[in-house]
Every structure is written in structure tokens, then in C-alpha cells.
Amino acid sequence: MATAVKTQPETAENSETETAGQGSPLVAVSSGDLMPAIPFPRITRQHLSTVGTVILSLSIGVLLWHFVTAINLDFYINFENVPAPWTVFTAFLAHIQTEIFWTHIGVSMRRILISYSFAVVLGISIGLVMGRSRIARAFIMPYIEVIRPIPAVAWIPLAILMWPTEESSIIYITFLGALFPIVLNTLHGVEQTPEVLVRAVQSLGAPRWAVFRHVVIPAALPSIAAGLAIGMGVSWFSLLAGEIISGQYGIGYFTWNAYSLINYQDIVVGMLMIGFLGTGSTAAVKAITRPMLKWQKRTR
């Protein structure tokens, strides 16, 4: 005798629950619509501790700044003419509402982008060639060692004579500032490549380009990334030297013009903007190079 089994009709809710239990988690957007859950970045206690330490450090610095300006400290270092933090902040709020202030920032950022891009391409290329060729290193290194110690300010008169416009001369000076750290760090990274790995790849019949691509460049990437970060900082130093002497726009010109007009709060505004822009640019370089160094975490 056959036994009748009563089956319960499957509802949409049961179907969603059963599907969600299999594979990746699902989130119901509306009745019958499902989409994968979006993973949000996890904020750990270590991240909160780091952020808190940074905020505490900056707060202590601002409080010390306020204290020495409030009492007009004059003990070897004179703070009588240094503006207070609130005065600088008020001047900053006034400047960000003007178009000319953003023009200065935009001009400096454009100069950095152009000169730094040239320095990255040329610097990494020269460093790789010098690291793998003794002849190229012996030929190029004397020029680097002679030109590298020359400060950016010393280049300004000659750069103005060499280049047709002040803009191109400032970009040239900024390019030189970023070039040498990138070249030397790339050279150092290539020299640190284990020769055993190079010989192993060559014994397998790999051509010279394959050795460069799969062994030399990955091994040199940590040093290259360090050189790119250092080069960004030096490029800002060189840029400001050029803008102070021969520029008509730029955050360096803004700072020097404030000094010429004896506008103390604007001097500090310009200095802080230079610091923020330099810090942000270096952080951007590190963020761009970080994905290329993921293999380091896997090998630890």
C-alpha cells in the first residue's frame, strides 16, 4: 500500500534561505533579488591606536606652538613675530575662498607631475641599465656624482639661460631633484639582486629581457619604491627653490611673496601647504607602489 507524502510548496523565502546557506553569503535587496555581500574594510584596534597616536602627536605640537607664541618666548629662538595657530588658521580659511590661492596650488602640482613623470621614466631606465652593465655604469656614474651635489638654487641662473621660458626652467630644476634619488636607489636594488637567481634563469635558456622582467626588476622593486618616495620629497624642495627665484605662480612663490610683504601668517600658511602637499604626494606614490610589493608579505 503506497503511502502519500505531503510536500510543502517552496516559497521565495525558503528558497532565499536555502541558497544563502550554500556558497558565498547573499543579501536580499528586494523580494526575489539577491546580490553578493560587499566586504567592508575592517578597522582593527591597531588602526585606531595608530590614528589616535597621530592625533595626539599633532595636538601636542599645536599646543606647544600656541604656548610659545602666547608668552612671546625669546630664549635663543625668538617667537615674538611668529603668528599664533588660530591666526594662521583664520588666514588659511580666507585664502581657500580665493581663486588665486588654488591657482598657486594647481600650478605647483602641474609642475611636479610633469617633472616627476620624466624623472621616473628616465631614472628607472638609467638605474636598470647601470646595474646590469659595468660599461654603462662607468660611463654614466661620473656625471651623476658631479651633478648630484649641486643644489637646486645653484642651477637657477644657468637654467634660466638654457631654457626658453621660466616655466621650463623650473620644471628642469624639479626634474633634476627627483632624478638622482630614483637612479641611485634603482641601481642599488639591481646590485642587490641574488646572482644565483639570475644564473638559474639563464641556465634554463631565458633571454636577457626575461631575466630583467622576471628576476631583476622584481628584486629591485623595494629599492625602486623607496627611491620614488624619496624623489618626490626632493622634487618638492627643488620646485620651491625655482618658484621662489623665478616663478610668478606656485605655492613657493606665494610663500616668498608673503615674506616680501612681511605677512607672517601667510608665510606659515604657505609652509604648511607645502608640507601637506608633499606628504600627500609621497603617500600617493607609496599607495601606487604598494600593490607591486605584495609578494614581500607572502614571503615573510
C-alpha positions, 0 to 999 in steps of 0.5 A: 500500500503506497503511502502519500507524502505531503510536500510543502510548496517552496516559497521565495523565502525558503528558497532565499534561505536555502541558497544563502546557506550554500556558497558565498553569503547573499543579501536580499535587496528586494523580494526575489533579488539577491546580490553578493555581500560587499566586504567592508574594510575592517578597522582593527584596534591597531588602526585606531591606536595608530590614528589616535597616536597621530592625533595626539602627536599633532595636538601636542605640537599645536599646543606647544606652538600656541604656548610659545607664541602666547608668552612671546618666548625669546630664549635663543629662538625668538617667537615674538613675530611668529603668528599664533595657530588660530591666526594662521588658521583664520588666514588659511580659511580666507585664502581657500575662498580665493581663486588665486590661492588654488591657482598657486596650488594647481600650478605647483602640482602641474609642475611636479607631475610633469617633472616627476613623470620624466624623472621616473621614466628616465631614472628607472631606465638609467638605474636598470641599465647601470646595474646590469652593465659595468660599461654603462655604469662607468660611463654614466656614474661620473656625471651623476656624482658631479651633478648630484651635489649641486643644489637646486638654487645653484642651477637657477641662473644657468637654467634660466639661460638654457631654457626658453621660458621660466616655466621650463626652467623650473620644471628642469630644476624639479626634474633634476631633484627627483632624478638622482634619488630614483637612479641611485636607489634603482641601481642599488636594488639591481646590485642587490639582486641574488646572482644565483637567481639570475644564473638559474634563469639563464641556465634554463635558456631565458633571454636577457629581457626575461631575466630583467622582467622576471628576476631583476626588476622584481628584486629591485622593486623595494629599492625602486619604491623607496627611491620614488618616495624619496624623489618626490620629497626632493622634487618638492624642495627643488620646485620651491627653490625655482618658484621662489627665484623665478616663478610668478605662480606656485605655492613657493612663490606665494610663500616668498611673496608673503615674506616680501610683504612681511605677512607672517601668517601667510608665510606659515600658511604657505609652509604648511601647504607645502608640507601637506602637499608633499606628504600627500604626494609621497603617500600617493606614490607609496599607495601606487607602489604598494600593490607591486610589493605584495609578494614581500608579505607572502614571503615573510 
